[in-house]
Amino acid sequence: MKSRNSPGAGGNGDPAPGANGGAKPKRTIRNVVLAGLLGIALVAGGFLFNVAQIWNTQTAKTEISAAPESPPQTAAASPSKPAAKPVKPAPKPVKPPPPPTLPMNILLIGSDHRKGDAPTPNGLPNQRSDVMILVHLAADGRHAYGISLMRDLWVPIPGYGEAKINASLEQGGMPLAVKTVESLFGQKIQHAVMIDFEGFRGITDALGGVDVNNPVEFTASFDTHQHFPAGVIKLQGQRALEFVRERYAFADGDFHRVANQQLFLRSTLAKLLSARTLTNPVTLYKLVDTASKYITVDKGLNATAMASLVYSLRNVRMQDAVFFTLPTAGFGTSTDGQSIIVPDYGAAAAVGAALGQDRVAQYAATLGK
């Protein structure tokens, strides 16, 4: 019989390190770590499910001819059917979403719709597009291009004849706006996103403002007449809205306004896709909860597709993103006396070819950008 001080025992009779009982402290630490990781997975999974539900239920959805349906979401399918057993399954590890098919074209539309505006005679919202930018995501997943379309660009609107391109939204809603841009470039648009004034204010507030380097001092000619000094300024809420909408303060009018819109969008996307935003659950939740109330998307852009799209942009350096305005043939007057921007169909065809061949970088280089 071994004494308390015999080999293999500690001085107080407890098992020595390395004996059979010595694994218990390690096992305890391991269990604590595993429990912690499980807790993190539960919290993260619940948070992401919450955010996905907000996006899917609060965003308005519309059909566009070229928008492919995204794969169905397995996470959101269970609430409509009672579970066979009351016991919840163990949470699966949070995995990166599947990558989207690139290259991809996304039409961004800023609507001038205001809360309380009466609908048009055709029953659609009384709105025109104040901002229209076609975003092209390159096949390499590392480059993004934004092509601004002048709101007064005189183009054929399918089924309605020639008109300013921003009238397509009023005449046929987002589907017709998408079809009009597709016909201009001869290329398919996979997704479309539209936001109105209220949503625009809300997004900038949720982000805590966006910093831009304003090249020209000016004062807005409408609403609260915000003043914008030259240099780095913070844009948020109403101030941001007046920055991107002003045109009468500039000698080149709409052309300068489009340049300011590009400047603002670049800075906004850089902040939106930054690790600081995407890894901050409070900011992310507030952003999705606020923006989704005022955003209209195509039916294919559900939470799964949006998560996949945002994740795929993680390697895009927004400060390197290229923005340019579709070249035009200058100012003109329509047959019914409207002041318009005359289209340069040769430039539109060249841009369309560049989109189809995923060679937008090469085209933009010819513009000196």
C-alpha positions, 0 to 999 in steps of 0.5 A: 500500500502506497503512503501519501508521499510515495512516488506518483502522489503529491506531497499532500496525497493528491494526484501528481501532475501527469497522473490520472486525475491531472487531466481534469483542469485541462478538460475544464478549461477546454469545456469552458472554451467550447462553451464560450465558442458555442455561446458566440455562435448562438449570439452571432447566428441569432443576430444574423438571422434577425438582420436577415429577417428585417431585410426580407420583411421591410424592404419593398420587392419588385420584379425586374425582367433581368433579375435572376431569382436567388437561391431560397433561404433555408433560414427563413423557411422554418417559421411557416411550418411547425417543427416536428420536435420542440427541441432546437437543433444545434447551431451550425457554424456561421459560414461565408455566404456563397459567392455571387456570379460575377461580373454583375450590373446593378442599377442604383436609383435615387428617387425624388419621392417624398412622404405624402406625395400623391400617386400619379394617374397610373397608380404609381408613386409620383417620383422621378430618378434624381440619381441613376448610376449603373454599377459594374462589378468586375469578374475578378471581385476586386474592381467596381465601376460606377457609370452615372447617367444624366437625369435629363438624358433624352432616350427612347423609353420602351413603350413610351417614346423618347423622353428624359431618362428620369421619366422612366421611373414615373411612367413604369416604376423601377422595372421600366427604369431598368428596361430603359437602361438595358436598352441603352447599353444592350446589356442585362442588369442583374439587380436594382436598388432604389432609395427615396429621400427619407431613406437617404437621410436615414442611411447617412445618420445610421453611418454617423455621417460620411466625410468627403473632400468637397472641391468647390464651395457652394450653398444649396439653393433649396430646402434649408440652404446648407453651406458647403465650404471647400475641403473635407466636410462631414455629410449627414441627414439633410445636409447630405441630401442637399449636397447630392441634389444641388445643381443651380449653384454651379455653372455646369449644373447637372454635370457638377451635381453628378460629380458630387454624387459620385464623390459621395457614393464612393465615400459612403460605400467605403464606410459601409463596406469597412470592417469597422461597420460590418463588424459592429453589430449595433451599427449594422443593425441600425443601418439595416433596420433604417435603410430597409424601410425606405429601399425597394429592391428586385425580388432576387436581392433577398438577404442571402443574395445581399449578404453574398454580394456584400461579402464578395465586395470585401476585396474591393478598395472603394478608394480605387473604384472608378466613377465616370459619367456616360459621355453625351453630345451636350445640351439641346432642346426636344421637339416639345421644347424641353431642355435636354441632354443629347445622347452620344449613342456611339459612347453608349454602344462603346460602354455597352461593349465594355460591360459585355466584355468586362473591360470597363477599366480599359474604356474608362482609361480612354476618358483619362480617368 
